[in-house]
Amino acid sequence: MSSKPRQPPNKLFYRIGEVSRLTGLEPYVLRYWETEFPQLKPEKGLSRQRVYKKEDIDRIIHIKQMLYSEGYTIAGARKKLSSKAGQDLDSIIDSAKKELREILDILK
């Protein structure tokens, strides 16, 4: 399989075979990563098949880059993804606080 990810077609949902072709990863690797990365939880359709969204594919490509190119271990990549999510939340909260202070200043 190709090691370079391809640009996904503009679709809402992707099956595991499509994601495998797009990312260059075997389906068993994708299923394994679901057990290792809480951030990677594709939905399951009525047929119980995994259904990935574009965000899931982006996350998979990011995980692949960390593991295969940047030399992270699975535990290290999991930790980095968790801390990044926490940082994103912190920046959202900080931004909201700043906006609320500005509104309060206007109301005074």
CNS distance restraints for C-alpha pairs under 8 A (distance, minus, plus):
assign (resid   1 and name CA) (resid  21 and name CA) 7.37 0.50 0.50
assign (resid   1 and name CA) (resid  24 and name CA) 5.23 0.50 0.50
assign (resid   1 and name CA) (resid  25 and name CA) 7.17 0.50 0.50
assign (resid   2 and name CA) (resid  21 and name CA) 7.83 0.50 0.50
assign (resid   2 and name CA) (resid  23 and name CA) 7.79 0.50 0.50
assign (resid   2 and name CA) (resid  24 and name CA) 4.89 0.50 0.50
assign (resid   3 and name CA) (resid  23 and name CA) 7.21 0.50 0.50
assign (resid   3 and name CA) (resid  24 and name CA) 5.05 0.50 0.50
assign (resid   3 and name CA) (resid  25 and name CA) 7.71 0.50 0.50
assign (resid   4 and name CA) (resid  23 and name CA) 6.96 0.50 0.50
assign (resid   4 and name CA) (resid  24 and name CA) 6.64 0.50 0.50
assign (resid   5 and name CA) (resid  22 and name CA) 5.46 0.50 0.50
assign (resid   5 and name CA) (resid  23 and name CA) 4.44 0.50 0.50
assign (resid   5 and name CA) (resid  24 and name CA) 6.17 0.50 0.50
assign (resid   5 and name CA) (resid  61 and name CA) 7.15 0.50 0.50
assign (resid   6 and name CA) (resid  22 and name CA) 5.00 0.50 0.50
assign (resid   6 and name CA) (resid  23 and name CA) 6.58 0.50 0.50
assign (resid   7 and name CA) (resid  22 and name CA) 6.99 0.50 0.50
assign (resid   8 and name CA) (resid  22 and name CA) 6.40 0.50 0.50
assign (resid   8 and name CA) (resid  54 and name CA) 7.71 0.50 0.50
assign (resid  11 and name CA) (resid  54 and name CA) 7.86 0.50 0.50
assign (resid  12 and name CA) (resid  53 and name CA) 6.09 0.50 0.50
assign (resid  12 and name CA) (resid  54 and name CA) 7.06 0.50 0.50
assign (resid  13 and name CA) (resid  51 and name CA) 5.88 0.50 0.50
assign (resid  13 and name CA) (resid  52 and name CA) 5.44 0.50 0.50
assign (resid  13 and name CA) (resid  53 and name CA) 4.99 0.50 0.50
assign (resid  13 and name CA) (resid  54 and name CA) 7.29 0.50 0.50
assign (resid  14 and name CA) (resid  18 and name CA) 6.04 0.50 0.50
assign (resid  14 and name CA) (resid  19 and name CA) 6.45 0.50 0.50
assign (resid  14 and name CA) (resid  51 and name CA) 5.58 0.50 0.50
assign (resid  14 and name CA) (resid  52 and name CA) 4.95 0.50 0.50
assign (resid  14 and name CA) (resid  53 and name CA) 6.32 0.50 0.50
assign (resid  14 and name CA) (resid  54 and name CA) 7.99 0.50 0.50
assign (resid  15 and name CA) (resid  19 and name CA) 6.35 0.50 0.50
assign (resid  15 and name CA) (resid  49 and name CA) 7.28 0.50 0.50
assign (resid  15 and name CA) (resid  50 and name CA) 6.08 0.50 0.50
assign (resid  15 and name CA) (resid  51 and name CA) 5.22 0.50 0.50
assign (resid  15 and name CA) (resid  52 and name CA) 6.25 0.50 0.50
assign (resid  16 and name CA) (resid  20 and name CA) 5.97 0.50 0.50
assign (resid  16 and name CA) (resid  27 and name CA) 6.33 0.50 0.50
assign (resid  16 and name CA) (resid  30 and name CA) 7.92 0.50 0.50
assign (resid  16 and name CA) (resid  49 and name CA) 7.98 0.50 0.50
assign (resid  16 and name CA) (resid  50 and name CA) 6.22 0.50 0.50
assign (resid  16 and name CA) (resid  51 and name CA) 7.05 0.50 0.50
assign (resid  16 and name CA) (resid  52 and name CA) 7.25 0.50 0.50
assign (resid  17 and name CA) (resid  21 and name CA) 6.32 0.50 0.50
assign (resid  17 and name CA) (resid  27 and name CA) 6.73 0.50 0.50
assign (resid  18 and name CA) (resid  22 and name CA) 6.13 0.50 0.50
assign (resid  19 and name CA) (resid  23 and name CA) 5.96 0.50 0.50
assign (resid  19 and name CA) (resid  25 and name CA) 7.95 0.50 0.50
assign (resid  19 and name CA) (resid  52 and name CA) 7.62 0.50 0.50
assign (resid  19 and name CA) (resid  57 and name CA) 6.87 0.50 0.50
assign (resid  20 and name CA) (resid  24 and name CA) 5.59 0.50 0.50
assign (resid  20 and name CA) (resid  25 and name CA) 4.97 0.50 0.50
assign (resid  20 and name CA) (resid  26 and name CA) 5.54 0.50 0.50
assign (resid  20 and name CA) (resid  27 and name CA) 5.74 0.50 0.50
assign (resid  20 and name CA) (resid  30 and name CA) 7.66 0.50 0.50
assign (resid  21 and name CA) (resid  25 and name CA) 7.05 0.50 0.50
assign (resid  23 and name CA) (resid  57 and name CA) 7.68 0.50 0.50
assign (resid  23 and name CA) (resid  60 and name CA) 7.63 0.50 0.50
assign (resid  23 and name CA) (resid  61 and name CA) 6.50 0.50 0.50
assign (resid  25 and name CA) (resid  29 and name CA) 6.38 0.50 0.50
assign (resid  25 and name CA) (resid  30 and name CA) 6.94 0.50 0.50
assign (resid  26 and name CA) (resid  30 and name CA) 6.66 0.50 0.50
assign (resid  27 and name CA) (resid  31 and name CA) 6.24 0.50 0.50
assign (resid  28 and name CA) (resid  32 and name CA) 6.05 0.50 0.50
assign (resid  29 and name CA) (resid  33 and name CA) 6.09 0.50 0.50
assign (resid  30 and name CA) (resid  34 and name CA) 6.44 0.50 0.50
assign (resid  31 and name CA) (resid  35 and name CA) 7.03 0.50 0.50
assign (resid  32 and name CA) (resid  36 and name CA) 6.67 0.50 0.50
assign (resid  33 and name CA) (resid  37 and name CA) 5.80 0.50 0.50
assign (resid  33 and name CA) (resid  40 and name CA) 7.36 0.50 0.50
assign (resid  34 and name CA) (resid  38 and name CA) 6.80 0.50 0.50
assign (resid  34 and name CA) (resid  40 and name CA) 5.38 0.50 0.50
assign (resid  34 and name CA) (resid  41 and name CA) 6.07 0.50 0.50
assign (resid  36 and name CA) (resid  74 and name CA) 7.44 0.50 0.50
assign (resid  36 and name CA) (resid  78 and name CA) 7.51 0.50 0.50
assign (resid  37 and name CA) (resid  78 and name CA) 5.96 0.50 0.50
assign (resid  39 and name CA) (resid  81 and name CA) 7.84 0.50 0.50
assign (resid  40 and name CA) (resid  56 and name CA) 6.52 0.50 0.50
assign (resid  40 and name CA) (resid  59 and name CA) 7.29 0.50 0.50
assign (resid  40 and name CA) (resid  60 and name CA) 7.65 0.50 0.50
assign (resid  41 and name CA) (resid  56 and name CA) 7.83 0.50 0.50
assign (resid  42 and name CA) (resid  50 and name CA) 5.97 0.50 0.50
assign (resid  42 and name CA) (resid  51 and name CA) 5.67 0.50 0.50
assign (resid  42 and name CA) (resid  52 and name CA) 5.09 0.50 0.50
assign (resid  42 and name CA) (resid  53 and name CA) 7.39 0.50 0.50
assign (resid  42 and name CA) (resid  56 and name CA) 6.92 0.50 0.50
assign (resid  43 and name CA) (resid  50 and name CA) 5.81 0.50 0.50
assign (resid  43 and name CA) (resid  51 and name CA) 5.22 0.50 0.50
assign (resid  43 and name CA) (resid  52 and name CA) 6.65 0.50 0.50
assign (resid  44 and name CA) (resid  48 and name CA) 5.01 0.50 0.50
assign (resid  44 and name CA) (resid  49 and name CA) 5.25 0.50 0.50
assign (resid  44 and name CA) (resid  50 and name CA) 4.51 0.50 0.50
assign (resid  44 and name CA) (resid  51 and name CA) 5.43 0.50 0.50
assign (resid  45 and name CA) (resid  49 and name CA) 5.57 0.50 0.50
assign (resid  45 and name CA) (resid  50 and name CA) 6.50 0.50 0.50
assign (resid  45 and name CA) (resid  51 and name CA) 6.21 0.50 0.50
assign (resid  52 and name CA) (resid  56 and name CA) 5.80 0.50 0.50
assign (resid  52 and name CA) (resid  57 and name CA) 6.99 0.50 0.50
assign (resid  53 and name CA) (resid  57 and name CA) 6.57 0.50 0.50
assign (resid  54 and name CA) (resid  58 and name CA) 6.25 0.50 0.50
assign (resid  55 and name CA) (resid  59 and name CA) 6.14 0.50 0.50
assign (resid  56 and name CA) (resid  60 and name CA) 6.14 0.50 0.50
assign (resid  57 and name CA) (resid  61 and name CA) 6.17 0.50 0.50
assign (resid  58 and name CA) (resid  62 and name CA) 6.21 0.50 0.50
assign (resid  59 and name CA) (resid  63 and name CA) 6.16 0.50 0.50
assign (resid  60 and name CA) (resid  64 and name CA) 6.05 0.50 0.50
assign (resid  61 and name CA) (resid  65 and name CA) 6.15 0.50 0.50
assign (resid  62 and name CA) (resid  66 and name CA) 6.28 0.50 0.50
assign (resid  63 and name CA) (resid  67 and name CA) 6.15 0.50 0.50
assign (resid  63 and name CA) (resid  77 and name CA) 6.86 0.50 0.50
assign (resid  64 and name CA) (resid  68 and name CA) 5.71 0.50 0.50
assign (resid  64 and name CA) (resid  69 and name CA) 7.57 0.50 0.50
assign (resid  65 and name CA) (resid  69 and name CA) 5.04 0.50 0.50
assign (resid  65 and name CA) (resid  70 and name CA) 6.33 0.50 0.50
assign (resid  66 and name CA) (resid  70 and name CA) 4.77 0.50 0.50
assign (resid  66 and name CA) (resid  71 and name CA) 6.29 0.50 0.50
assign (resid  66 and name CA) (resid  72 and name CA) 5.52 0.50 0.50
assign (resid  66 and name CA) (resid  77 and name CA) 6.36 0.50 0.50
assign (resid  67 and name CA) (resid  71 and name CA) 5.30 0.50 0.50
assign (resid  67 and name CA) (resid  72 and name CA) 4.82 0.50 0.50
assign (resid  67 and name CA) (resid  73 and name CA) 6.17 0.50 0.50
assign (resid  67 and name CA) (resid  74 and name CA) 6.88 0.50 0.50
assign (resid  67 and name CA) (resid  77 and name CA) 6.98 0.50 0.50
assign (resid  68 and name CA) (resid  72 and name CA) 7.58 0.50 0.50
assign (resid  72 and name CA) (resid  76 and name CA) 5.57 0.50 0.50
assign (resid  72 and name CA) (resid  77 and name CA) 5.68 0.50 0.50
assign (resid  73 and name CA) (resid  77 and name CA) 6.06 0.50 0.50
assign (resid  74 and name CA) (resid  78 and name CA) 6.03 0.50 0.50
assign (resid  75 and name CA) (resid  79 and name CA) 6.13 0.50 0.50
assign (resid  76 and name CA) (resid  80 and name CA) 6.14 0.50 0.50
assign (resid  77 and name CA) (resid  81 and name CA) 6.12 0.50 0.50
assign (resid  78 and name CA) (resid  82 and name CA) 6.18 0.50 0.50
assign (resid  79 and name CA) (resid  83 and name CA) 6.11 0.50 0.50
assign (resid  80 and name CA) (resid  84 and name CA) 6.00 0.50 0.50
assign (resid  81 and name CA) (resid  85 and name CA) 6.23 0.50 0.50
assign (resid  82 and name CA) (resid  86 and name CA) 6.32 0.50 0.50
assign (resid  83 and name CA) (resid  87 and name CA) 6.09 0.50 0.50
assign (resid  84 and name CA) (resid  88 and name CA) 6.11 0.50 0.50
assign (resid  85 and name CA) (resid  89 and name CA) 6.26 0.50 0.50
assign (resid  86 and name CA) (resid  90 and name CA) 6.11 0.50 0.50
assign (resid  87 and name CA) (resid  91 and name CA) 6.16 0.50 0.50
assign (resid  88 and name CA) (resid  92 and name CA) 6.30 0.50 0.50
assign (resid  89 and name CA) (resid  93 and name CA) 6.18 0.50 0.50
assign (resid  90 and name CA) (resid  94 and name CA) 6.06 0.50 0.50
assign (resid  91 and name CA) (resid  95 and name CA) 6.02 0.50 0.50
assign (resid  92 and name CA) (resid  96 and name CA) 6.16 0.50 0.50
assign (resid  93 and name CA) (resid  97 and name CA) 6.13 0.50 0.50
assign (resid  94 and name CA) (resid  98 and name CA) 6.21 0.50 0.50
assign (resid  95 and name CA) (resid  99 and name CA) 6.27 0.50 0.50
assign (resid  96 and name CA) (resid 100 and name CA) 6.12 0.50 0.50
assign (resid  97 and name CA) (resid 101 and name CA) 6.16 0.50 0.50
assign (resid  98 and name CA) (resid 102 and name CA) 6.30 0.50 0.50
assign (resid  99 and name CA) (resid 103 and name CA) 6.23 0.50 0.50
assign (resid 100 and name CA) (resid 104 and name CA) 6.09 0.50 0.50
assign (resid 101 and name CA) (resid 105 and name CA) 6.13 0.50 0.50
assign (resid 102 and name CA) (resid 106 and name CA) 6.28 0.50 0.50
assign (resid 103 and name CA) (resid 107 and name CA) 6.22 0.50 0.50
assign (resid 104 and name CA) (resid 108 and name CA) 6.28 0.50 0.50
